[in-house]
C-alpha cells in the first residue's frame, strides 16, 4: 500500500476501476517504475462465471490472453506490456496500454452510425483480425463492447480472454461454444471451430448493428436467439447505403462463401468513398476462395464445391441440417447451457472521451481483388514500377510527403496531406500510369508522413525473395507492399512490409528502408 492505494507487484498503483464484465475488472493504474499510466486487468474466478472451484482454468485464461496479445503486435490491437503472476495463490494481472476512450458499444448507445464511418471502423477492426489470424489467433468474441475507440477515432480490439491460439489446447468443455451468442457465427454453433471466417461474420454483425441500429439475431428468449443464429439468415440492411454490398457478401451462413480479408478490406474501402472518381464499379458477384486455415481445434474448414457467391440461401441439405438443429434446440434446451454466454456490458477499458475524429483506421490502401499482371498491366512491385507510381502521385498531390502507402501489382493507394491544410489528408490512387484523387481521407491526428522517393527501391527484389523464402506461402495468389511512416513495432521508424497471400491467409515481413529485415510473421507450417 502507498498513500492508501493498492500497489500490485510493488510497481502498479491502482487508481480507479474502468470497467468490468464477464471476464473480470480493468483498472486505471500508475506504473511507478516507468512513471506512466497503464491498464491492469484482473480476473477472479468468482467474476468469471461464479465458479470459484476452477482457479487454474481462470489463471490459464488470463495467461492465454496475454500470450495472444503478445503474439499479434498491431496498432489496432491493445498492447500488452507485462504480466504479473508472481504468487501462485493469487490471480494474475495483465498490464496493458491505457486506451483513453469509450467502447464502440457506448458510442452506439447514442444512436446509429453513418455507413462511411462504420466502414472506416470496420477496416480498423479487420486490420486487427488479419494481424491476429496471421499469427494463429482467433478472437471468437467480436462485439461492440470489445472494441475501444481511441480519442482520434481509431478502433482498438480488446478482450482476447477466450481467443483460440494455434498450438494450445482449448479451455472449454467438449460441445461448448464460447462467445456472445448473438454475435457467434452459425457454423460455430454447428460444431465447426477454428475458421477465421467466423470472426469475419461477427465483424459483419457489428457493422450491421452500428448502422441499422438494431441486432438482427437478437430475440426475446435465448432459445429463439439460438434458433435465429443457427439459421443464419440476416434481413437485408435498409440504412447501410454503400456498406450494403459488403455486408450482404459477408453475412452468409456458409463460411466458405464469405469474402477473404483482402477482398473485404477493398469492399469496405469503397464504402468510405463510393462515388469518388477513379474507383472501379462494385461487382455484383465475386469468386471467393474458401478459407481453410487449421487452428487449435484441429479442424479445417472443408473447401466448398461451389466457389460463387450465393445470396445467403442455404442449400437443401443445409436446410435439413438447420431444421434438425433447431428441433434439437427446442427439445433439449440444455444446449443453451452449453453456450458460454458473456454479457454485452463487458468493457476492457472505459473512460470519458471526446467525440471521435474521422481518421482512417487500419490500412490506408484498399485491397482490390487480385488482378492478373499482363503486358497491359505491368507489375508495379518492381523498383521502376514503384518509382513511376511515386512520380505520378507526387504530381497529382503537389508534394512529396505521404501517409501509409500500399502498392499492389496493378495499382497503388496512398494518403497525402491537403495542400495548405496540414491537419487533414486526402487519398489517392495510381492506376495505368495515372495518379488521381480518390476521396477525402480524414484527420492527420496521430499520423506521420514519409517521403517515398527517399527510399532506395532497389532493395525491393531482395525483400520479395526474402518473403518467398521465409513466410511459408509457397504459391501466393496476391503480393503487396505497405509503407508505414512510423511503425509502432519498429521504434516508430519508416517501415516496409511485404505481404504474401493465398487461399489459406496472409503472412508478412517488415524491414527498415535500407532493406534490413526487422520482423517476420510467417505462416505456421
HUPE-V726226 format. One record per backbone hydrogen bond with DSSP energy under -0.5 kcal/mol. CO is the residue of the C=O (numbers start at 1). NH is the residue of the N-H. If there is no record, write none. Layout:
co: [CO;CO]
nh: [NH;NH]
//
This chain:
co: [2;5;6;6;7;8;8;11;11;12;12;13;16;19;21;24;25;26;26;27;27;28;28;29;30;30;31;31;36;38;39;40;40;41;42;44;44;45;45;47;50;51;54;55;56;57;58;59;60;61;62;63;64;65;66;67;68;69;74;76;79;82;83;84;86;87;92;93;93;94;94;95;95;96;97;98;99;101;102;103;104;105;107;108;114;115;116;117;118;119;120;121;122;123;124;125;126;127;128;129;130;131;132;133;136;138;143;144;144;144;145;146;146;147;148;148;150;152;154;156;157;160;163;164;165;173;177;179;180;180;181;185;185;186;187;188;191;194;195;195;196;196;197;198;199;200;201;202;203;204;205;206;207;208;209;210;214;215;221;222;223;224;225;226;227;228;228;232;240;241;243;244;245;246;247;250;253;254;255;260;261;262;263;264;265;266;267;268;269;269;270;273;276;286;286;292;295;299;307;308;312;315;316;317;318;319;320;321;322;323;324;325;326;327;328;331;332;333;333;334;334;335;336;338;338;339;340;343;359;366;367;370;372;376;377;380;382;383;384;385;386;387;388;389;390;391;392;393;394;394;400;402;405;406;407;409;410;411;412;413;414;415;416;418;421;421;423;424;425;425;426;427;427;428;429;430;431;434;436;439;442;444;450;450;451;452;455;456;457;459;460;461;462;463;464;465;466;467;471;473;478;479;480;481;482;482;483;483;484;484;487;487;487;488;490;493;494;495;496;497;497;498;499;500;501;501;502;503;505;507;508;509;510;510;511;512;513;515;516;519;521]
nh: [5;2;8;14;10;11;12;13;32;8;14;30;28;26;24;21;42;18;19;29;40;15;16;38;13;32;35;36;31;29;96;27;42;94;25;47;48;50;51;49;52;54;58;59;60;61;62;63;64;65;66;67;68;69;70;71;72;73;77;157;97;95;85;93;88;90;43;84;95;41;96;81;82;39;99;100;101;351;149;107;108;109;110;111;118;119;120;121;122;123;124;125;126;127;128;129;130;131;132;133;134;135;137;136;166;164;146;104;105;147;348;148;158;104;150;156;153;359;150;148;78;163;165;138;168;176;340;181;183;184;184;188;189;190;192;191;193;196;198;199;199;200;201;202;203;204;205;206;207;208;209;210;211;212;213;113;216;218;225;226;227;228;229;230;231;232;233;234;243;244;247;248;249;250;251;252;255;257;258;264;265;266;267;268;269;270;271;272;272;273;273;276;279;288;309;294;298;295;288;310;314;319;320;321;322;323;324;325;326;327;328;329;330;331;332;333;335;336;337;337;338;339;339;177;340;341;179;346;361;368;266;372;374;378;374;382;386;387;388;389;390;391;392;393;394;395;396;397;398;399;452;450;483;413;481;380;432;408;430;406;428;403;426;421;418;424;444;418;441;442;416;438;439;414;436;412;434;431;429;427;425;447;402;452;454;455;457;459;460;463;464;465;466;467;468;469;470;471;523;476;501;409;499;407;484;497;405;485;487;495;490;492;493;491;493;487;513;484;511;482;499;509;480;507;477;478;505;292;502;500;521;498;518;519;496;515;456;517;512;510;508]
//
